[in-house]
Amino acid sequence: MFSKSCEYGIRASIYITEQSELGRKVGLKEVAKAINSPEAFTSKILQQLTRSDVLISEKGPHGGFSVLANTLDTVTLSHVVTAIDGDKIYTGCGLGLEQCNEKKPCPVHDQFKGVRDRLRDMLETTTLKSLTTELSEGLTFLKR
């Protein structure tokens, strides 16, 4: 459903949010290791997330990636997905057909529209902070 870049972006965002809640900024190498992703690939993903204001990046000896404290409760999975994959997940055809629409639907159009609507709702209402809370309480895991 998500691109590989988006999957890594979500995992990186959750990890960085978790570390930000602990008052830590994290470097590229640490993030790449934590999410089991190649550094060069992780770097490109973190750049996209920084350009989209999901994350902040500070240079220097005390620098690294973090999430601003005042946005911890408001950054949602939708922000991450849109930053990496754009809005195609909300508008695209379930079969990947360019011409699929309400007037000329593909065979799965109506069923996929419902899936898309539920997915949008989940992504827009799930904050990174809520996911890190579940991690810290041991209700979920992030490692492979």
C-alpha positions as CSV (number, residue, x, y, z in Angstrom):
1,M,0.0,0.0,0.0
2,F,2.8,2.4,0.9
3,S,6.0,2.8,-1.0
4,K,9.2,1.4,0.6
5,S,10.3,5.0,1.1
6,C,7.1,5.8,2.9
7,E,7.4,2.7,5.2
8,Y,10.9,3.8,6.2
9,G,9.7,7.4,6.6
10,I,6.9,6.3,9.0
11,R,9.3,4.2,11.0
12,A,11.9,6.9,11.1
13,S,9.3,9.5,12.1
14,I,8.1,7.3,14.9
15,Y,11.7,6.6,16.1
16,I,12.6,10.3,16.0
17,T,9.4,11.3,17.8
18,E,10.2,8.8,20.5
19,Q,13.7,10.2,21.0
20,S,12.4,13.8,20.9
21,E,10.0,13.0,23.8
22,L,13.1,12.0,25.7
23,G,14.8,15.3,24.8
24,R,17.2,13.7,22.3
25,K,18.2,14.7,18.8
26,V,19.3,11.8,16.7
27,G,21.8,11.5,13.8
28,L,21.4,9.9,10.5
29,K,23.4,6.8,11.4
30,E,21.4,6.1,14.5
31,V,18.1,6.5,12.6
32,A,19.2,4.2,9.8
33,K,20.3,1.6,12.2
34,A,17.1,1.8,14.3
35,I,14.9,1.4,11.3
36,N,17.1,-1.1,9.5
37,S,17.6,1.1,6.4
38,P,20.6,2.0,4.3
39,E,22.1,5.4,5.3
40,A,21.9,6.9,1.8
41,F,18.3,5.9,1.5
42,T,17.4,7.1,5.0
43,S,19.1,10.4,4.3
44,K,16.9,11.1,1.3
45,I,13.8,10.2,3.3
46,L,14.8,12.5,6.2
47,Q,15.5,15.3,3.8
48,Q,11.9,15.0,2.4
49,L,10.4,14.9,5.9
50,T,12.5,18.0,6.9
51,R,11.5,19.9,3.8
52,S,7.8,19.1,4.6
53,D,8.2,20.3,8.2
54,V,7.5,16.9,9.7
55,L,10.9,16.9,11.2
56,I,13.5,19.5,12.0
57,S,17.2,19.1,11.3
58,E,19.9,21.0,13.2
59,K,23.6,21.0,12.1
60,G,26.6,21.0,14.4
61,P,27.9,19.0,17.4
62,H,24.6,19.1,19.2
63,G,22.5,18.8,16.1
64,G,20.4,16.0,14.7
65,F,16.8,15.2,13.7
66,S,13.9,15.9,16.1
67,V,10.3,16.9,16.2
68,L,9.4,20.2,17.8
69,A,7.9,19.8,21.2
70,N,4.9,22.0,20.3
71,T,4.1,19.8,17.3
72,L,4.4,16.4,19.0
73,D,0.6,16.2,19.5
74,T,-0.3,17.4,16.0
75,V,2.0,15.6,13.5
76,T,0.0,12.8,12.0
77,L,0.8,9.8,9.8
78,S,-0.9,11.7,7.0
79,H,1.8,14.4,7.2
80,V,4.5,11.7,6.8
81,V,2.7,9.8,4.0
82,T,2.0,13.0,2.0
83,A,5.6,14.2,2.4
84,I,6.9,11.0,1.0
85,D,4.3,9.6,-1.4
86,G,2.1,12.7,-2.0
87,D,-1.7,12.3,-2.0
88,K,-2.0,9.5,-4.6
89,I,-2.9,7.1,-1.8
90,Y,-6.1,9.2,-1.3
91,T,-6.9,9.6,-5.0
92,G,-5.3,6.8,-7.0
93,C,-7.0,3.8,-8.5
94,G,-6.8,0.5,-6.7
95,L,-5.6,-1.1,-9.9
96,G,-3.3,1.7,-10.8
97,L,-5.4,2.8,-13.8
98,E,-5.0,6.4,-15.0
99,Q,-8.5,6.8,-16.4
100,C,-10.4,5.3,-13.4
101,N,-12.9,7.8,-11.9
102,E,-16.6,8.0,-10.8
103,K,-17.9,8.2,-14.4
104,K,-15.6,5.5,-15.7
105,P,-14.8,3.2,-12.7
106,C,-12.5,0.1,-12.7
107,P,-13.9,-3.2,-11.4
108,V,-12.8,-2.5,-7.8
109,H,-13.5,1.3,-7.8
110,D,-16.4,1.3,-5.3
111,Q,-14.8,-1.1,-2.9
112,F,-11.4,0.6,-3.0
113,K,-13.0,4.0,-2.4
114,G,-14.3,2.8,1.0
115,V,-10.8,1.4,1.8
116,R,-9.2,4.7,0.8
117,D,-11.7,6.7,3.0
118,R,-11.0,4.5,6.0
119,L,-7.3,4.7,5.4
120,R,-7.4,8.5,5.1
121,D,-9.3,8.7,8.4
122,M,-6.8,6.5,10.2
123,L,-3.8,8.4,8.8
124,E,-5.3,11.8,9.6
125,T,-6.3,10.9,13.2
126,T,-3.2,8.9,14.2
127,T,-0.5,11.1,15.7
128,L,3.1,10.1,15.9
129,K,2.9,10.8,19.7
130,S,0.0,8.3,20.1
131,L,2.2,5.7,18.4
132,T,5.2,6.3,20.6
133,T,2.9,6.1,23.6
134,E,1.9,2.6,22.5
135,L,5.6,1.7,22.0
136,S,6.6,2.9,25.5
137,E,3.7,1.0,27.1
138,G,4.9,-2.2,25.3
139,L,1.7,-2.5,23.3
140,T,3.4,-2.3,19.9
141,F,6.9,-2.8,18.5
142,L,9.0,-1.1,15.9
143,K,12.0,-3.5,15.3
144,R,12.0,-6.3,12.8
